[in-house]
């Protein structure tokens, strides 16, 4: 599936969008955290997901 997605020109991670480790804190700070759903994430969890997405 990944090769098909790349063939379509889709971005596969944040680094391909130009994100760096230095800007992840700002992205996490700007993330709107909503109640509801399977699990409500906190800022630190959002930051860990962002780091894993580089």
CHARMM internal coordinates of N, CA and C (Angstrom, degrees):
IC EDIT
DIST 1 N 1 CA 1.4410
DIST 1 CA 1 C 1.5334
ANGL 1 N 1 CA 1 C 110.20
DIST 1 C 2 N 1.3414
ANGL 1 CA 1 C 2 N 115.96
DIHE 1 N 1 CA 1 C 2 N -37.17
DIST 2 N 2 CA 1.4637
ANGL 1 C 2 N 2 CA 118.89
DIHE 1 CA 1 C 2 N 2 CA -179.26
DIST 2 CA 2 C 1.5301
ANGL 2 N 2 CA 2 C 111.16
DIHE 1 C 2 N 2 CA 2 C -60.81
DIST 2 C 3 N 1.3222
ANGL 2 CA 2 C 3 N 116.86
DIHE 2 N 2 CA 2 C 3 N -42.77
DIST 3 N 3 CA 1.4711
ANGL 2 C 3 N 3 CA 118.28
DIHE 2 CA 2 C 3 N 3 CA -179.15
DIST 3 CA 3 C 1.5297
ANGL 3 N 3 CA 3 C 110.86
DIHE 2 C 3 N 3 CA 3 C -64.66
DIST 3 C 4 N 1.3248
ANGL 3 CA 3 C 4 N 117.36
DIHE 3 N 3 CA 3 C 4 N -36.61
DIST 4 N 4 CA 1.4618
ANGL 3 C 4 N 4 CA 121.11
DIHE 3 CA 3 C 4 N 4 CA 177.30
DIST 4 CA 4 C 1.5303
ANGL 4 N 4 CA 4 C 110.37
DIHE 3 C 4 N 4 CA 4 C -65.19
DIST 4 C 5 N 1.3411
ANGL 4 CA 4 C 5 N 116.25
DIHE 4 N 4 CA 4 C 5 N -42.39
DIST 5 N 5 CA 1.4610
ANGL 4 C 5 N 5 CA 120.15
DIHE 4 CA 4 C 5 N 5 CA 179.73
DIST 5 CA 5 C 1.5207
ANGL 5 N 5 CA 5 C 110.48
DIHE 4 C 5 N 5 CA 5 C -65.17
DIST 5 C 6 N 1.3259
ANGL 5 CA 5 C 6 N 117.16
DIHE 5 N 5 CA 5 C 6 N -39.57
DIST 6 N 6 CA 1.4680
ANGL 5 C 6 N 6 CA 120.28
DIHE 5 CA 5 C 6 N 6 CA 176.91
DIST 6 CA 6 C 1.5242
ANGL 6 N 6 CA 6 C 110.51
DIHE 5 C 6 N 6 CA 6 C -65.34
DIST 6 C 7 N 1.3390
ANGL 6 CA 6 C 7 N 115.98
DIHE 6 N 6 CA 6 C 7 N -38.51
DIST 7 N 7 CA 1.4598
ANGL 6 C 7 N 7 CA 120.79
DIHE 6 CA 6 C 7 N 7 CA 177.93
DIST 7 CA 7 C 1.5322
ANGL 7 N 7 CA 7 C 110.89
DIHE 6 C 7 N 7 CA 7 C -59.88
DIST 7 C 8 N 1.3112
ANGL 7 CA 7 C 8 N 116.34
DIHE 7 N 7 CA 7 C 8 N -33.84
DIST 8 N 8 CA 1.4580
ANGL 7 C 8 N 8 CA 121.48
DIHE 7 CA 7 C 8 N 8 CA 177.12
DIST 8 CA 8 C 1.5243
ANGL 8 N 8 CA 8 C 112.46
DIHE 7 C 8 N 8 CA 8 C -76.78
DIST 8 C 9 N 1.3418
ANGL 8 CA 8 C 9 N 115.94
DIHE 8 N 8 CA 8 C 9 N -11.41
DIST 9 N 9 CA 1.4575
ANGL 8 C 9 N 9 CA 120.20
DIHE 8 CA 8 C 9 N 9 CA 179.67
DIST 9 CA 9 C 1.5228
ANGL 9 N 9 CA 9 C 113.83
DIHE 8 C 9 N 9 CA 9 C 85.97
DIST 9 C 10 N 1.3327
ANGL 9 CA 9 C 10 N 116.51
DIHE 9 N 9 CA 9 C 10 N 18.67
DIST 10 N 10 CA 1.4648
ANGL 9 C 10 N 10 CA 120.05
DIHE 9 CA 9 C 10 N 10 CA -179.77
DIST 10 CA 10 C 1.5191
ANGL 10 N 10 CA 10 C 110.98
DIHE 9 C 10 N 10 CA 10 C -76.99
DIST 10 C 11 N 1.3053
ANGL 10 CA 10 C 11 N 116.08
DIHE 10 N 10 CA 10 C 11 N 148.41
DIST 11 N 11 CA 1.4592
ANGL 10 C 11 N 11 CA 122.77
DIHE 10 CA 10 C 11 N 11 CA 177.45
DIST 11 CA 11 C 1.5238
ANGL 11 N 11 CA 11 C 108.21
DIHE 10 C 11 N 11 CA 11 C -77.90
DIST 11 C 12 N 1.3308
ANGL 11 CA 11 C 12 N 116.34
DIHE 11 N 11 CA 11 C 12 N 134.37
DIST 12 N 12 CA 1.4594
ANGL 11 C 12 N 12 CA 120.49
DIHE 11 CA 11 C 12 N 12 CA -175.86
DIST 12 CA 12 C 1.5260
ANGL 12 N 12 CA 12 C 113.83
DIHE 11 C 12 N 12 CA 12 C -103.84
DIST 12 C 13 N 1.3293
ANGL 12 CA 12 C 13 N 117.56
DIHE 12 N 12 CA 12 C 13 N -14.59
DIST 13 N 13 CA 1.4627
ANGL 12 C 13 N 13 CA 120.30
DIHE 12 CA 12 C 13 N 13 CA 178.28
DIST 13 CA 13 C 1.5310
ANGL 13 N 13 CA 13 C 109.60
DIHE 12 C 13 N 13 CA 13 C -157.79
DIST 13 C 14 N 1.3128
ANGL 13 CA 13 C 14 N 115.11
DIHE 13 N 13 CA 13 C 14 N 170.55
DIST 14 N 14 CA 1.4690
ANGL 13 C 14 N 14 CA 120.04
DIHE 13 CA 13 C 14 N 14 CA -177.22
DIST 14 CA 14 C 1.5245
ANGL 14 N 14 CA 14 C 112.50
DIHE 13 C 14 N 14 CA 14 C -66.49
DIST 14 C 15 N 1.3233
ANGL 14 CA 14 C 15 N 117.48
DIHE 14 N 14 CA 14 C 15 N -32.56
DIST 15 N 15 CA 1.4620
ANGL 14 C 15 N 15 CA 120.38
DIHE 14 CA 14 C 15 N 15 CA -179.93
DIST 15 CA 15 C 1.5329
ANGL 15 N 15 CA 15 C 110.67
DIHE 14 C 15 N 15 CA 15 C -60.98
DIST 15 C 16 N 1.3272
ANGL 15 CA 15 C 16 N 116.36
DIHE 15 N 15 CA 15 C 16 N -37.41
DIST 16 N 16 CA 1.4655
ANGL 15 C 16 N 16 CA 120.02
DIHE 15 CA 15 C 16 N 16 CA 178.10
DIST 16 CA 16 C 1.5241
ANGL 16 N 16 CA 16 C 111.63
DIHE 15 C 16 N 16 CA 16 C -66.34
DIST 16 C 17 N 1.3152
ANGL 16 CA 16 C 17 N 117.43
DIHE 16 N 16 CA 16 C 17 N -19.41
DIST 17 N 17 CA 1.4644
ANGL 16 C 17 N 17 CA 121.99
DIHE 16 CA 16 C 17 N 17 CA 175.27
DIST 17 CA 17 C 1.5262
ANGL 17 N 17 CA 17 C 111.91
DIHE 16 C 17 N 17 CA 17 C -87.21
DIST 17 C 18 N 1.3391
ANGL 17 CA 17 C 18 N 116.12
DIHE 17 N 17 CA 17 C 18 N -7.06
DIST 18 N 18 CA 1.4552
ANGL 17 C 18 N 18 CA 120.38
DIHE 17 CA 17 C 18 N 18 CA -179.86
DIST 18 CA 18 C 1.5169
ANGL 18 N 18 CA 18 C 114.00
DIHE 17 C 18 N 18 CA 18 C 100.11
DIST 18 C 19 N 1.3298
ANGL 18 CA 18 C 19 N 117.12
DIHE 18 N 18 CA 18 C 19 N 5.38
DIST 19 N 19 CA 1.4617
ANGL 18 C 19 N 19 CA 120.03
DIHE 18 CA 18 C 19 N 19 CA 179.67
DIST 19 CA 19 C 1.5294
ANGL 19 N 19 CA 19 C 110.62
DIHE 18 C 19 N 19 CA 19 C -74.34
DIST 19 C 20 N 1.3179
ANGL 19 CA 19 C 20 N 114.83
DIHE 19 N 19 CA 19 C 20 N 146.00
DIST 20 N 20 CA 1.4665
ANGL 19 C 20 N 20 CA 121.22
DIHE 19 CA 19 C 20 N 20 CA 176.17
DIST 20 CA 20 C 1.5260
ANGL 20 N 20 CA 20 C 108.47
DIHE 19 C 20 N 20 CA 20 C -125.27
DIST 20 C 21 N 1.3166
ANGL 20 CA 20 C 21 N 115.26
DIHE 20 N 20 CA 20 C 21 N 165.52
DIST 21 N 21 CA 1.4645
ANGL 20 C 21 N 21 CA 121.08
DIHE 20 CA 20 C 21 N 21 CA 178.56
DIST 21 CA 21 C 1.5285
ANGL 21 N 21 CA 21 C 111.05
DIHE 20 C 21 N 21 CA 21 C -55.84
DIST 21 C 22 N 1.3335
ANGL 21 CA 21 C 22 N 116.31
DIHE 21 N 21 CA 21 C 22 N -35.05
DIST 22 N 22 CA 1.4563
ANGL 21 C 22 N 22 CA 121.31
DIHE 21 CA 21 C 22 N 22 CA -176.03
DIST 22 CA 22 C 1.5302
ANGL 22 N 22 CA 22 C 113.59
DIHE 21 C 22 N 22 CA 22 C -65.24
DIST 22 C 23 N 1.3202
ANGL 22 CA 22 C 23 N 118.72
DIHE 22 N 22 CA 22 C 23 N -27.40
DIST 23 N 23 CA 1.4625
ANGL 22 C 23 N 23 CA 119.80
DIHE 22 CA 22 C 23 N 23 CA -175.95
DIST 23 CA 23 C 1.5282
ANGL 23 N 23 CA 23 C 113.31
DIHE 22 C 23 N 23 CA 23 C -97.57
DIST 23 C 24 N 1.3324
ANGL 23 CA 23 C 24 N 117.42
DIHE 23 N 23 CA 23 C 24 N -2.84
DIST 24 N 24 CA 1.4621
ANGL 23 C 24 N 24 CA 119.93
DIHE 23 CA 23 C 24 N 24 CA -176.72
DIST 24 CA 24 C 1.5260
ANGL 24 N 24 CA 24 C 113.06
DIHE 23 C 24 N 24 CA 24 C -64.10
DIST 24 C 25 N 1.3251
ANGL 24 CA 24 C 25 N 117.40
DIHE 24 N 24 CA 24 C 25 N -36.04
DIST 25 N 25 CA 1.4764
ANGL 24 C 25 N 25 CA 120.02
DIHE 24 CA 24 C 25 N 25 CA 178.22
DIST 25 CA 25 C 1.5290
ANGL 25 N 25 CA 25 C 110.07
DIHE 24 C 25 N 25 CA 25 C -60.03
DIST 25 C 26 N 1.3201
ANGL 25 CA 25 C 26 N 116.96
DIHE 25 N 25 CA 25 C 26 N -43.37
DIST 26 N 26 CA 1.4561
ANGL 25 C 26 N 26 CA 121.22
DIHE 25 CA 25 C 26 N 26 CA 179.15
DIST 26 CA 26 C 1.5199
ANGL 26 N 26 CA 26 C 112.34
DIHE 25 C 26 N 26 CA 26 C -64.82
DIST 26 C 27 N 1.3330
ANGL 26 CA 26 C 27 N 116.03
DIHE 26 N 26 CA 26 C 27 N -39.07
DIST 27 N 27 CA 1.4631
ANGL 26 C 27 N 27 CA 119.56
DIHE 26 CA 26 C 27 N 27 CA 177.08
DIST 27 CA 27 C 1.5227
ANGL 27 N 27 CA 27 C 109.68
DIHE 26 C 27 N 27 CA 27 C -63.97
DIST 27 C 28 N 1.3340
ANGL 27 CA 27 C 28 N 116.81
DIHE 27 N 27 CA 27 C 28 N -44.31
DIST 28 N 28 CA 1.4645
ANGL 27 C 28 N 28 CA 120.81
DIHE 27 CA 27 C 28 N 28 CA 179.49
DIST 28 CA 28 C 1.5238
ANGL 28 N 28 CA 28 C 110.45
DIHE 27 C 28 N 28 CA 28 C -62.39
DIST 28 C 29 N 1.3297
ANGL 28 CA 28 C 29 N 116.95
DIHE 28 N 28 CA 28 C 29 N -40.96
DIST 29 N 29 CA 1.4723
ANGL 28 C 29 N 29 CA 120.53
DIHE 28 CA 28 C 29 N 29 CA 178.94
DIST 29 CA 29 C 1.5220
ANGL 29 N 29 CA 29 C 111.81
DIHE 28 C 29 N 29 CA 29 C -64.37
DIST 29 C 30 N 1.3270
ANGL 29 CA 29 C 30 N 117.03
DIHE 29 N 29 CA 29 C 30 N -31.64
DIST 30 N 30 CA 1.4515
ANGL 29 C 30 N 30 CA 121.04
DIHE 29 CA 29 C 30 N 30 CA -178.07
DIST 30 CA 30 C 1.5301
ANGL 30 N 30 CA 30 C 114.06
DIHE 29 C 30 N 30 CA 30 C -89.08
DIST 30 C 31 N 1.3183
ANGL 30 CA 30 C 31 N 116.26
DIHE 30 N 30 CA 30 C 31 N -0.11
DIST 31 N 31 CA 1.4658
ANGL 30 C 31 N 31 CA 120.25
DIHE 30 CA 30 C 31 N 31 CA -178.74
DIST 31 CA 31 C 1.5223
ANGL 31 N 31 CA 31 C 110.36
DIHE 30 C 31 N 31 CA 31 C -79.66
DIST 31 C 32 N 1.3118
ANGL 31 CA 31 C 32 N 115.84
DIHE 31 N 31 CA 31 C 32 N 128.98
DIST 32 N 32 CA 1.4615
ANGL 31 C 32 N 32 CA 121.52
DIHE 31 CA 31 C 32 N 32 CA 177.29
DIST 32 CA 32 C 1.5251
ANGL 32 N 32 CA 32 C 107.80
DIHE 31 C 32 N 32 CA 32 C -83.63
DIST 32 C 33 N 1.3172
ANGL 32 CA 32 C 33 N 115.97
DIHE 32 N 32 CA 32 C 33 N 120.25
DIST 33 N 33 CA 1.4603
ANGL 32 C 33 N 33 CA 121.27
DIHE 32 CA 32 C 33 N 33 CA -179.84
DIST 33 CA 33 C 1.5158
ANGL 33 N 33 CA 33 C 108.23
DIHE 32 C 33 N 33 CA 33 C -101.19
DIST 33 C 34 N 1.3171
ANGL 33 CA 33 C 34 N 115.42
DIHE 33 N 33 CA 33 C 34 N 119.27
DIST 34 N 34 CA 1.4645
ANGL 33 C 34 N 34 CA 121.52
DIHE 33 CA 33 C 34 N 34 CA -175.37
DIST 34 CA 34 C 1.5232
ANGL 34 N 34 CA 34 C 110.25
DIHE 33 C 34 N 34 CA 34 C -104.81
DIST 34 C 35 N 1.3128
ANGL 34 CA 34 C 35 N 116.51
DIHE 34 N 34 CA 34 C 35 N 148.79
DIST 35 N 35 CA 1.4588
ANGL 34 C 35 N 35 CA 121.43
DIHE 34 CA 34 C 35 N 35 CA 173.39
DIST 35 CA 35 C 1.5192
ANGL 35 N 35 CA 35 C 108.91
DIHE 34 C 35 N 35 CA 35 C -76.04
DIST 35 C 36 N 1.3094
ANGL 35 CA 35 C 36 N 115.47
DIHE 35 N 35 CA 35 C 36 N 154.40
DIST 36 N 36 CA 1.4601
ANGL 35 C 36 N 36 CA 120.26
DIHE 35 CA 35 C 36 N 36 CA 176.79
DIST 36 CA 36 C 1.5121
ANGL 36 N 36 CA 36 C 111.78
DIHE 35 C 36 N 36 CA 36 C 101.01
DIST 36 C 37 N 1.3082
ANGL 36 CA 36 C 37 N 114.88
DIHE 36 N 36 CA 36 C 37 N 177.33
DIST 37 N 37 CA 1.4529
ANGL 36 C 37 N 37 CA 120.09
DIHE 36 CA 36 C 37 N 37 CA -179.33
DIST 37 CA 37 C 1.5185
ANGL 37 N 37 CA 37 C 111.43
DIHE 36 C 37 N 37 CA 37 C 85.28
DIST 37 C 38 N 1.3094
ANGL 37 CA 37 C 38 N 115.60
DIHE 37 N 37 CA 37 C 38 N -169.71
DIST 38 N 38 CA 1.4617
ANGL 37 C 38 N 38 CA 121.18
DIHE 37 CA 37 C 38 N 38 CA -177.00
DIST 38 CA 38 C 1.5255
ANGL 38 N 38 CA 38 C 111.79
DIHE 37 C 38 N 38 CA 38 C -65.21
DIST 38 C 39 N 1.3265
ANGL 38 CA 38 C 39 N 116.83
DIHE 38 N 38 CA 38 C 39 N -47.62
DIST 39 N 39 CA 1.4664
ANGL 38 C 39 N 39 CA 122.14
DIHE 38 CA 38 C 39 N 39 CA -179.79
DIST 39 CA 39 C 1.5175
ANGL 39 N 39 CA 39 C 108.63
DIHE 38 C 39 N 39 CA 39 C -147.76
DIST 39 C 40 N 1.3078
ANGL 39 CA 39 C 40 N 116.80
DIHE 39 N 39 CA 39 C 40 N 133.68
DIST 40 N 40 CA 1.4611
ANGL 39 C 40 N 40 CA 121.21
DIHE 39 CA 39 C 40 N 40 CA 175.47
DIST 40 CA 40 C 1.5278
ANGL 40 N 40 CA 40 C 107.11
DIHE 39 C 40 N 40 CA 40 C -85.14
DIST 40 C 41 N 1.3201
ANGL 40 CA 40 C 41 N 116.18
DIHE 40 N 40 CA 40 C 41 N 119.97
DIST 41 N 41 CA 1.4606
ANGL 40 C 41 N 41 CA 121.04
DIHE 40 CA 40 C 41 N 41 CA -179.27
DIST 41 CA 41 C 1.5138
ANGL 41 N 41 CA 41 C 110.46
DIHE 40 C 41 N 41 CA 41 C -85.56
DIST 41 C 42 N 1.3332
ANGL 41 CA 41 C 42 N 116.16
DIHE 41 N 41 CA 41 C 42 N 150.07
DIST 42 N 42 CA 1.4560
ANGL 41 C 42 N 42 CA 119.92
DIHE 41 CA 41 C 42 N 42 CA 171.60
DIST 42 CA 42 C 1.5316
ANGL 42 N 42 CA 42 C 108.36
DIHE 41 C 42 N 42 CA 42 C -101.85
DIST 42 C 43 N 1.3115
ANGL 42 CA 42 C 43 N 116.98
DIHE 42 N 42 CA 42 C 43 N 174.69
DIST 43 N 43 CA 1.4610
ANGL 42 C 43 N 43 CA 121.77
DIHE 42 CA 42 C 43 N 43 CA -175.57
DIST 43 CA 43 C 1.5306
ANGL 43 N 43 CA 43 C 112.05
DIHE 42 C 43 N 43 CA 43 C -57.80
DIST 43 C 44 N 1.3425
ANGL 43 CA 43 C 44 N 116.64
DIHE 43 N 43 CA 43 C 44 N -42.20
DIST 44 N 44 CA 1.4656
ANGL 43 C 44 N 44 CA 119.90
DIHE 43 CA 43 C 44 N 44 CA -178.76
DIST 44 CA 44 C 1.5288
ANGL 44 N 44 CA 44 C 111.69
DIHE 43 C 44 N 44 CA 44 C -64.92
DIST 44 C 45 N 1.3150
ANGL 44 CA 44 C 45 N 116.70
DIHE 44 N 44 CA 44 C 45 N -36.76
DIST 45 N 45 CA 1.4653
ANGL 44 C 45 N 45 CA 120.02
DIHE 44 CA 44 C 45 N 45 CA 177.43
DIST 45 CA 45 C 1.5215
ANGL 45 N 45 CA 45 C 111.00
DIHE 44 C 45 N 45 CA 45 C -68.01
DIST 45 C 46 N 1.3212
ANGL 45 CA 45 C 46 N 116.28
DIHE 45 N 45 CA 45 C 46 N -39.34
DIST 46 N 46 CA 1.4689
ANGL 45 C 46 N 46 CA 120.50
DIHE 45 CA 45 C 46 N 46 CA 176.17
DIST 46 CA 46 C 1.5217
ANGL 46 N 46 CA 46 C 109.24
DIHE 45 C 46 N 46 CA 46 C -61.54
DIST 46 C 47 N 1.3146
ANGL 46 CA 46 C 47 N 117.39
DIHE 46 N 46 CA 46 C 47 N -43.71
DIST 47 N 47 CA 1.4641
ANGL 46 C 47 N 47 CA 121.64
DIHE 46 CA 46 C 47 N 47 CA -179.96
DIST 47 CA 47 C 1.5297
ANGL 47 N 47 CA 47 C 111.31
DIHE 46 C 47 N 47 CA 47 C -62.22
DIST 47 C 48 N 1.3181
ANGL 47 CA 47 C 48 N 118.02
DIHE 47 N 47 CA 47 C 48 N -41.28
DIST 48 N 48 CA 1.4629
ANGL 47 C 48 N 48 CA 121.06
DIHE 47 CA 47 C 48 N 48 CA 178.06
DIST 48 CA 48 C 1.5288
ANGL 48 N 48 CA 48 C 111.41
DIHE 47 C 48 N 48 CA 48 C -63.90
DIST 48 C 49 N 1.3204
ANGL 48 CA 48 C 49 N 116.95
DIHE 48 N 48 CA 48 C 49 N -39.50
DIST 49 N 49 CA 1.4706
ANGL 48 C 49 N 49 CA 120.85
DIHE 48 CA 48 C 49 N 49 CA 177.16
DIST 49 CA 49 C 1.5262
ANGL 49 N 49 CA 49 C 110.05
DIHE 48 C 49 N 49 CA 49 C -63.94
DIST 49 C 50 N 1.3204
ANGL 49 CA 49 C 50 N 116.15
DIHE 49 N 49 CA 49 C 50 N -42.71
DIST 50 N 50 CA 1.4661
ANGL 49 C 50 N 50 CA 120.20
DIHE 49 CA 49 C 50 N 50 CA 178.42
DIST 50 CA 50 C 1.5273
ANGL 50 N 50 CA 50 C 111.20
DIHE 49 C 50 N 50 CA 50 C -61.75
DIST 50 C 51 N 1.3285
ANGL 50 CA 50 C 51 N 116.37
DIHE 50 N 50 CA 50 C 51 N -43.71
DIST 51 N 51 CA 1.4770
ANGL 50 C 51 N 51 CA 119.85
DIHE 50 CA 50 C 51 N 51 CA 178.60
DIST 51 CA 51 C 1.5183
ANGL 51 N 51 CA 51 C 111.45
DIHE 50 C 51 N 51 CA 51 C -61.56
DIST 51 C 52 N 1.3294
ANGL 51 CA 51 C 52 N 116.65
DIHE 51 N 51 CA 51 C 52 N -40.56
DIST 52 N 52 CA 1.4615
ANGL 51 C 52 N 52 CA 120.90
DIHE 51 CA 51 C 52 N 52 CA 178.98
DIST 52 CA 52 C 1.5223
ANGL 52 N 52 CA 52 C 111.31
DIHE 51 C 52 N 52 CA 52 C -68.95
DIST 52 C 53 N 1.3181
ANGL 52 CA 52 C 53 N 116.89
DIHE 52 N 52 CA 52 C 53 N -20.53
DIST 53 N 53 CA 1.4695
ANGL 52 C 53 N 53 CA 121.67
DIHE 52 CA 52 C 53 N 53 CA -177.95
DIST 53 CA 53 C 1.5152
ANGL 53 N 53 CA 53 C 113.83
DIHE 52 C 53 N 53 CA 53 C -87.92
DIST 53 C 54 N 1.3353
ANGL 53 CA 53 C 54 N 117.07
DIHE 53 N 53 CA 53 C 54 N -3.14
DIST 54 N 54 CA 1.4583
ANGL 53 C 54 N 54 CA 119.50
DIHE 53 CA 53 C 54 N 54 CA 177.57
DIST 54 CA 54 C 1.4915
ANGL 54 N 54 CA 54 C 106.27
DIHE 53 C 54 N 54 CA 54 C -72.53
END
COOR INIT
IC SEED 1 N 1 CA 1 C
IC BUILD
